[in-house]
Every structure is written in structure tokens, then in C-alpha cells.
Amino acid sequence: MIKRFGSLFAGHIDLGDMGQDATPANDRRYSNDELAGVFQKAEDMAIAMDRLGYDSFWMAEHHFQHEGYECIPNLPLFFVHLAHVTEKLRFGCGFNVAPMWHPIRLAEDFAAADILTKGRCIFGVGRGYHSREVESLGAVLLDAEANRDLFEEQVEIILKAFHQESFSHSGKNYELPAKVPYRGYEVEEVTLVPRPVNQPVECWQPIVSANPRGLDFMAKHGMKGIVGGGSALMAERPIIAFKEANARAGRDLALGQNLCLGLNFHIAETREKAIREATPFFEEHLKLFAPLGMVPMRPEQLARVGERGAWEEMNIPSLERAVETGSWYCGPPEGFVAYMQELQDRFPGLEDVNVQSSMGTPLNVMVEQLEAFATDVMPHFGG
């Protein structure tokens, strides 16, 4: 049964013009003051969500994005501030991009945030998908196998650091601790100081490809998963595969258990009005994510998705089509209630849902949508 609601904010500023005929993604550039405004935008959203009774507010870590799309570089640091301007809302790392960190430094930063926020931070890690940031910060992304090897070793180190009073590690990428003399003895183990005090620390990871190796790794360590909206959700494959991977690890989960589903939505009086209002935001979302491989398209469509005036000619997917396939919800609140009740019936173990506006949505619209959902949809679900 669905019990908790959150929202994901990737960290975009208010962009100004939006949609297929607006500024191409690669041509966007904003001033430092405009980019820094993302922090006030997120704070305004957090205060509204805290007031409205949401459980969690998830944000993404990214770097170098002068285009204005994903502009928050350090989640634990920002969450310490947000915890001081809210009362109950929890804050989810969705996600710390582990390959861009030394695993001990990431574990230390989260532990400090866990203590300073009194347990209101949720730990999450991902492998990354922007070559510009991952490769520039000294890690590997273009070699997918090396990226996964590095990521899995980093997560193992972080979980040891969180849950063991002292630990050591010997692997392909790390030897911890350094085997050196120290004040008269040979170092064999180290301790994370301090460790998180709110134990056990949950660890979340995005589920995108539902690769068996990745799911088996998650199941081995008892990690939880976030499944975004779109065709992957509608096909149910990642959700079923996650349950099967946990069964292989000896853990019997109900379908949807230990998962959070991310749902893109826009509420209005009618379906047609909601689609009309949200279309520019949906199109901006495609302009950013399709070239990164996050939206299924044919190569010839991808080649022209950033080109003004090319969408109709190339038959690039529309928001109306996304609504028809069920990968987005646009319409009145009562329809969204029915949509989510169907998800609840299909996935009886599901307890967590994130509802989110599309990339590019202005602050005032995002807050209006969060208020509409909290007022007209959330009361129909328990928790």
C-alpha cells in the first residue's frame, strides 16, 4: 500500500523560454547569479512540501551545467541547510554520483549531514550519465564496464564505513587503509569518524536498464531502488526483475517492495488543458535527456531533437503520446487517484511514490502542482 509521497527535483533554474522552438539546450548559458538561484528555488519548494505533508524531497548531484538544467553540486551540504528551514521533511540524495567522489569522503559528508539533520537525510548513489562531469572529475564513464566496477567497489567501501566500527578493503581500485607505520604501530584498519548515528543507513540506487548484474549487486547489499516513469515503468520489467534478484539473494519481497516509483504529472481541470500547459516543459525535458540516451528515440530523431522546427517532420514523441501510453499523467485529480490506485493494485508491496514536474517547469508552477496533488490526491492514500 502506498504510504509515503515525495518529489524529485533535478535542480533546474527557471529557464525563461521553453519547448521545441525555444533556445537549444547546448546554446543555453546563464550568469552566475542566475545559476546560484537554484538554491532559493529548492528552498521554496522544500518549505512548501514540509507544510503540505510530503515525506521526502529528492535532489540530484551534478556539475558544470551552465545550461541551467541540473545545478546542485553537493547534496549533503545543502540538506543541512534545508533541515534548518523545515520541520519534518526528509531529504533524499537522488543521487550522489559515486565515481566523482572518493568513497570515504562521500561517507564522511553524509555522516555529518545525518548527525546535523537528526536523521532526515536519505543516502543514495548512482553511476552517472554525463560524460562531461564524470570524466572531467577524474573517473570513467564512457567505459561502462570500468564505471560499474568502480561504482560497485565504492559502494562496498561506503557500506563498510557506515556499518562497521573499523574496516579494511582490498580491491581493484582501492587499498584501505594505506599500510603505513603510524605512532608506533602498523595501520591495518580505519574507522569512519563519525559514522552515521541513525542506523541502519538505507541505501538507494536508480534502476534504469534493470541489468541483472546491477540488480544482483543491489540485492546482495539490501539496497532499495527508484524506478522513474516512462516506458520502463509501464512495462513492469524493472519491478519484476528487482523482486527476482532479491529472491536469488534469499529475500522474499512483495512486488514493488523496497522500491519508489517516480511519476511525471500535471494536474488541471481537463486532460487537454493539462497537456497544453505542460507541453513546453515536456519538450524541454526531451531536449536535455534524449541525447543522453535517457529517452528512447531513433538515431535520426536524436540527431535533430535540438533543432528548432524539426519535431513535426521527425515525428518526435509528444506529451499527448506519453499520456496515451501511460508514462505521464495529465488531467484532473480524480483521474490521478484512479491511475495510482491501479499502480497500487499491480504492485502490492509499493509504499513510496515520487511525483515530479518535468525539467524546465517554473517554480510557481511546481509549487502549484505540489499543492494540487497534496490537496486532491494524497488524502486518498494512507500512511
C-alpha positions as CSV (number, residue, x, y, z in Angstrom):
1,M,0.0,0.0,0.0
2,I,1.3,3.5,-0.9
3,K,2.2,5.2,2.4
4,R,4.7,8.0,1.6
5,F,4.9,10.7,-1.1
6,G,8.0,12.6,-2.2
7,S,9.2,14.6,-5.2
8,L,12.3,14.7,-7.2
9,F,13.9,18.0,-8.3
10,A,16.9,17.6,-10.6
11,G,18.0,21.2,-9.9
12,H,17.0,23.4,-12.9
13,I,16.7,27.1,-12.7
14,D,13.7,28.9,-14.2
15,L,14.9,28.9,-17.8
16,G,12.7,31.5,-19.4
17,D,11.8,30.3,-22.9
18,M,11.0,26.6,-23.1
19,G,10.0,24.0,-25.6
20,Q,10.9,22.7,-29.1
21,D,11.1,26.2,-30.6
22,A,13.0,27.8,-27.7
23,T,16.7,28.1,-27.1
24,P,18.5,24.8,-28.0
25,A,19.9,23.0,-25.0
26,N,23.5,23.5,-25.9
27,D,23.0,27.2,-26.6
28,R,21.8,28.0,-23.1
29,R,24.1,29.9,-20.8
30,Y,23.2,31.8,-17.7
31,S,25.0,34.2,-15.3
32,N,26.4,33.0,-12.0
33,D,23.7,34.9,-10.1
34,E,21.0,33.1,-12.1
35,L,22.6,29.7,-11.6
36,A,23.0,30.3,-7.9
37,G,19.3,31.0,-7.7
38,V,18.7,27.2,-7.8
39,F,19.2,27.1,-4.0
40,Q,16.5,29.6,-3.2
41,K,14.2,27.8,-5.7
42,A,14.8,24.4,-3.9
43,E,14.4,26.0,-0.5
44,D,11.0,27.5,-1.5
45,M,9.9,24.0,-2.7
46,A,11.1,22.4,0.5
47,I,9.2,24.8,2.7
48,A,6.0,24.2,0.7
49,M,6.4,20.4,0.8
50,D,7.0,20.5,4.5
51,R,3.8,22.4,5.0
52,L,1.9,20.2,2.7
53,G,2.8,16.9,4.4
54,Y,5.2,15.3,1.9
55,D,7.6,12.7,3.3
56,S,10.7,13.4,1.2
57,F,12.3,15.8,-1.2
58,W,14.9,14.2,-3.5
59,M,17.6,16.1,-5.4
60,A,20.3,15.3,-7.9
61,E,24.1,16.0,-7.8
62,H,25.6,17.5,-11.0
63,H,28.4,19.7,-12.1
64,F,29.4,22.3,-14.8
65,Q,25.8,22.8,-16.1
66,H,25.9,26.5,-17.2
67,E,22.9,25.5,-19.3
68,G,20.8,25.8,-16.1
69,Y,19.3,22.2,-16.1
70,E,21.0,20.4,-13.1
71,C,22.8,22.9,-10.9
72,I,23.2,21.4,-7.3
73,P,26.8,20.1,-6.8
74,N,26.7,19.0,-3.2
75,L,23.6,17.3,-1.7
76,P,24.6,16.6,2.0
77,L,25.9,20.2,2.4
78,F,22.7,21.7,1.0
79,F,20.5,19.3,3.1
80,V,21.9,20.5,6.3
81,H,20.7,24.0,5.5
82,L,17.3,22.8,4.3
83,A,16.7,20.8,7.5
84,H,17.1,24.1,9.5
85,V,14.3,25.8,7.5
86,T,11.8,22.9,7.6
87,E,10.4,20.7,10.4
88,K,9.8,17.2,9.3
89,L,10.6,16.8,5.6
90,R,13.3,14.3,4.8
91,F,15.9,14.9,2.0
92,G,17.0,12.2,-0.4
93,C,20.3,12.0,-2.3
94,G,18.9,11.2,-5.7
95,F,21.8,10.7,-6.4
96,N,25.3,11.2,-5.2
97,V,27.4,10.2,-8.3
98,A,29.8,7.9,-6.6
99,P,32.5,7.8,-9.3
100,M,33.1,11.5,-8.8
101,W,34.0,11.1,-5.1
102,H,36.5,9.3,-3.0
103,P,34.2,6.8,-1.2
104,I,35.5,7.8,2.3
105,R,34.9,11.5,1.6
106,L,31.3,10.8,0.5
107,A,30.7,8.6,3.5
108,E,32.1,11.3,5.8
109,D,29.9,14.1,4.3
110,F,26.8,12.0,4.5
111,A,27.6,11.0,8.1
112,A,28.0,14.7,9.1
113,A,24.6,15.5,7.4
114,D,22.9,12.6,9.1
115,I,24.0,13.9,12.5
116,L,23.4,17.6,11.9
117,T,19.9,16.9,10.5
118,K,19.0,14.4,13.1
119,G,18.4,11.6,10.6
120,R,16.5,13.5,8.0
121,C,18.8,12.6,5.1
122,I,18.4,9.5,2.9
123,F,21.5,8.1,1.2
124,G,21.5,7.3,-2.5
125,V,24.2,6.7,-5.1
126,G,24.3,6.4,-8.9
127,R,26.9,5.7,-11.6
128,G,26.4,9.0,-13.5
129,Y,25.4,9.7,-17.1
130,H,27.1,13.0,-18.0
131,S,30.5,12.3,-19.6
132,R,31.5,16.0,-19.2
133,E,31.3,15.8,-15.4
134,V,32.3,12.2,-14.6
135,E,35.3,12.1,-16.9
136,S,36.4,15.7,-16.1
137,L,36.4,14.9,-12.3
138,G,38.9,12.0,-12.9
139,A,36.6,9.0,-13.1
140,V,35.4,6.8,-16.0
141,L,32.0,6.8,-17.7
142,L,32.5,6.0,-21.4
143,D,33.9,2.6,-20.5
144,A,30.7,1.2,-19.0
145,E,32.3,-1.9,-17.5
146,A,35.1,0.1,-15.8
147,N,32.5,2.5,-14.5
148,R,30.4,-0.3,-13.0
149,D,33.5,-1.9,-11.5
150,L,34.5,1.3,-9.8
151,F,31.0,2.1,-8.6
152,E,30.4,-1.3,-7.0
153,E,33.7,-1.2,-5.2
154,Q,33.0,2.3,-3.9
155,V,29.6,1.3,-2.6
156,E,31.1,-1.7,-0.8
157,I,33.6,0.6,0.9
158,I,30.9,3.1,1.9
159,L,28.6,0.5,3.4
160,K,31.6,-1.0,5.4
161,A,32.4,2.5,6.6
162,F,28.8,3.2,7.6
163,H,28.1,-0.1,9.4
164,Q,31.4,-1.4,10.8
165,E,33.3,0.1,13.8
166,S,36.5,-0.4,11.8
167,F,37.2,-1.9,8.4
168,S,39.7,-2.6,5.7
169,H,39.4,-3.1,2.0
170,S,41.5,-4.5,-0.8
171,G,40.2,-4.2,-4.3
172,K,40.9,-3.3,-7.9
173,N,40.7,0.4,-7.3
174,Y,41.4,0.9,-3.6
175,E,43.6,-0.4,-0.8
176,L,42.3,0.9,2.5
177,P,43.9,1.8,4.7
178,A,47.3,2.5,3.4
179,K,49.7,0.0,5.0
180,V,52.0,2.5,6.8
181,P,53.5,2.9,10.2
182,Y,51.6,5.3,12.5
183,R,52.6,6.4,16.0
184,G,54.5,3.1,16.7
185,Y,52.1,0.6,15.0
186,E,51.3,-0.7,11.6
187,V,47.9,0.5,10.3
188,E,45.6,-2.4,9.5
189,E,42.1,-0.9,9.8
190,V,40.5,2.6,9.9
191,T,37.3,4.0,11.4
192,L,34.9,6.5,9.8
193,V,34.7,9.4,12.2
194,P,32.0,9.9,12.8
195,R,29.7,7.3,11.5
196,P,26.0,8.0,10.9
197,V,24.2,7.7,14.2
198,N,20.8,6.9,12.7
199,Q,21.3,3.2,11.8
200,P,20.9,1.2,9.8
201,V,21.6,3.6,6.9
202,E,19.3,2.9,3.9
203,C,21.0,3.0,0.5
204,W,19.0,3.8,-2.6
205,Q,20.0,3.5,-6.3
206,P,18.3,4.3,-9.6
207,I,17.1,1.4,-11.6
208,V,17.3,2.2,-15.3
209,S,18.4,-0.7,-17.5
210,A,17.5,-3.5,-15.0
211,N,20.8,-5.1,-15.8
212,P,20.9,-8.5,-13.9
213,R,24.4,-7.7,-12.6
214,G,23.3,-4.4,-11.2
215,L,20.2,-5.8,-9.6
216,D,22.1,-8.7,-8.0
217,F,24.5,-6.2,-6.6
218,M,21.7,-4.2,-5.1
219,A,20.0,-7.4,-3.7
220,K,23.3,-8.6,-2.2
221,H,23.6,-5.4,-0.1
222,G,19.9,-4.9,0.6
223,M,19.7,-1.7,-1.4
224,K,16.4,-0.1,-2.4
225,G,15.6,1.2,-5.9
226,I,13.9,4.2,-7.5
227,V,12.2,3.5,-10.9
228,G,11.5,6.5,-13.0
229,G,8.4,6.9,-15.0
230,G,8.0,6.2,-18.7
231,S,8.1,3.0,-20.7
232,A,10.3,1.2,-18.2
233,L,7.6,1.6,-15.5
234,M,4.7,0.7,-17.8
235,A,6.5,-2.5,-18.9
236,E,6.9,-3.6,-15.3
237,R,10.2,-5.3,-16.2
238,P,12.5,-3.4,-13.7
239,I,10.0,-4.0,-10.9
240,I,9.7,-7.7,-11.6
241,A,13.4,-8.1,-12.1
242,F,14.1,-6.4,-8.8
243,K,11.9,-8.9,-7.0
244,E,13.6,-11.8,-8.8
245,A,17.1,-10.5,-7.9
246,N,16.1,-10.3,-4.3
247,A,14.7,-13.8,-4.4
248,R,18.1,-15.1,-5.7
249,A,19.6,-13.4,-2.7
250,G,17.2,-15.2,-0.4
251,R,15.0,-12.2,0.3
252,D,11.2,-12.7,-0.4
253,L,9.7,-9.3,-1.4
254,A,6.2,-8.4,-2.5
255,L,6.1,-6.9,-5.9
256,G,7.0,-3.3,-5.6
257,Q,8.5,-3.6,-2.1
258,N,11.7,-1.6,-1.4
259,L,11.0,0.4,-4.5
260,C,10.0,4.0,-5.1
261,L,8.2,4.9,-8.3
262,G,8.7,8.3,-9.9
263,L,5.7,9.6,-11.7
264,N,5.7,12.7,-14.0
265,F,2.4,14.6,-13.8
266,H,0.5,17.8,-14.4
267,I,-2.9,18.4,-12.9
268,A,-5.5,20.6,-14.5
269,E,-9.3,20.7,-14.9
270,T,-9.2,18.6,-18.1
271,R,-6.7,16.3,-19.8
272,E,-6.5,18.7,-22.8
273,K,-5.6,21.7,-20.6
274,A,-3.0,19.8,-18.6
275,I,-1.3,18.6,-21.8
276,R,-1.4,22.1,-23.3
277,E,0.1,23.7,-20.1
278,A,2.8,21.1,-19.6
279,T,3.9,20.6,-23.2
280,P,6.7,23.2,-23.2
281,F,8.2,21.6,-20.1
282,F,8.0,18.1,-21.5
283,E,9.7,19.3,-24.7
284,E,12.5,20.9,-22.7
285,H,12.9,17.6,-20.8
286,L,13.4,15.8,-24.1
287,K,15.9,18.4,-25.4
288,L,18.1,17.6,-22.4
289,F,17.7,13.9,-21.8
290,A,17.1,12.3,-25.2
291,P,20.7,13.0,-26.5
292,L,22.0,11.4,-23.2
293,G,20.2,8.2,-24.0
294,M,17.5,8.7,-21.4
295,V,14.5,8.8,-23.8
296,P,14.0,6.1,-26.5
297,M,14.3,7.6,-30.0
298,R,15.6,6.6,-33.4
299,P,19.0,7.9,-34.4
300,E,17.6,10.2,-37.0
301,Q,15.3,11.7,-34.3
302,L,18.1,12.1,-31.8
303,A,20.1,13.9,-34.5
304,R,17.5,16.7,-34.8
305,V,15.8,16.8,-31.4
306,G,17.7,20.0,-30.5
307,E,16.8,21.7,-33.8
308,R,14.0,24.3,-34.0
309,G,11.2,23.4,-36.3
310,A,12.2,19.7,-36.8
311,W,9.9,18.0,-34.4
312,E,6.8,17.5,-36.6
313,E,8.9,16.5,-39.5
314,M,10.8,13.9,-37.5
315,N,7.7,12.7,-35.6
316,I,9.5,13.2,-32.3
317,P,7.3,11.9,-29.3
318,S,4.8,14.4,-27.9
319,L,3.4,14.7,-24.4
320,E,0.0,13.6,-25.8
321,R,1.5,10.4,-26.9
322,A,3.3,9.9,-23.5
323,V,-0.1,10.4,-21.8
324,E,-1.8,7.9,-24.1
325,T,0.9,5.2,-23.3
326,G,0.5,5.9,-19.5
327,S,4.1,7.1,-19.0
328,W,2.8,10.5,-17.9
329,Y,-0.3,11.6,-16.2
330,C,-2.1,14.8,-17.3
331,G,-5.6,15.6,-16.3
332,P,-7.9,16.2,-13.3
333,P,-7.0,14.9,-9.8
334,E,-9.7,12.2,-9.7
335,G,-8.0,10.6,-12.7
336,F,-4.7,10.7,-11.0
337,V,-6.2,8.9,-8.0
338,A,-7.5,6.2,-10.2
339,Y,-4.1,5.9,-12.0
340,M,-2.3,5.5,-8.7
341,Q,-4.9,3.1,-7.3
342,E,-4.2,0.9,-10.3
343,L,-0.5,1.0,-9.6
344,Q,-1.2,0.1,-6.0
345,D,-3.2,-2.9,-7.1
346,R,-0.5,-4.1,-9.5
347,F,2.3,-3.6,-7.0
348,P,1.0,-4.6,-3.6
349,G,4.4,-4.1,-1.9
350,L,4.7,-0.5,-3.1
351,E,5.0,2.1,-0.3
352,D,6.8,5.0,-1.8
353,V,5.9,7.3,-4.7
354,N,7.7,10.4,-6.0
355,V,5.6,12.8,-8.1
356,Q,7.5,15.3,-10.2
357,S,7.1,18.1,-12.7
358,S,9.2,18.0,-15.8
359,M,12.6,19.6,-16.4
360,G,12.1,23.3,-17.1
361,T,8.9,23.8,-15.1
362,P,9.0,27.2,-13.4
363,L,8.9,27.4,-9.6
364,N,5.4,28.8,-9.3
365,V,4.0,26.0,-11.4
366,M,5.9,23.3,-9.5
367,V,4.6,24.7,-6.2
368,E,1.0,24.9,-7.6
369,Q,1.3,21.3,-8.8
370,L,2.6,20.1,-5.4
371,E,-0.2,21.8,-3.7
372,A,-2.8,20.4,-6.0
373,F,-1.5,16.9,-5.5
374,A,-1.3,17.2,-1.7
375,T,-4.8,18.6,-1.5
376,D,-6.7,16.4,-4.0
377,V,-4.8,13.2,-4.4
378,M,-2.7,12.4,-1.3
379,P,-5.7,12.1,1.1
380,H,-6.9,9.1,-0.8
381,F,-3.8,7.1,0.2
382,G,-2.8,6.0,3.7
383,G,0.3,6.4,5.7
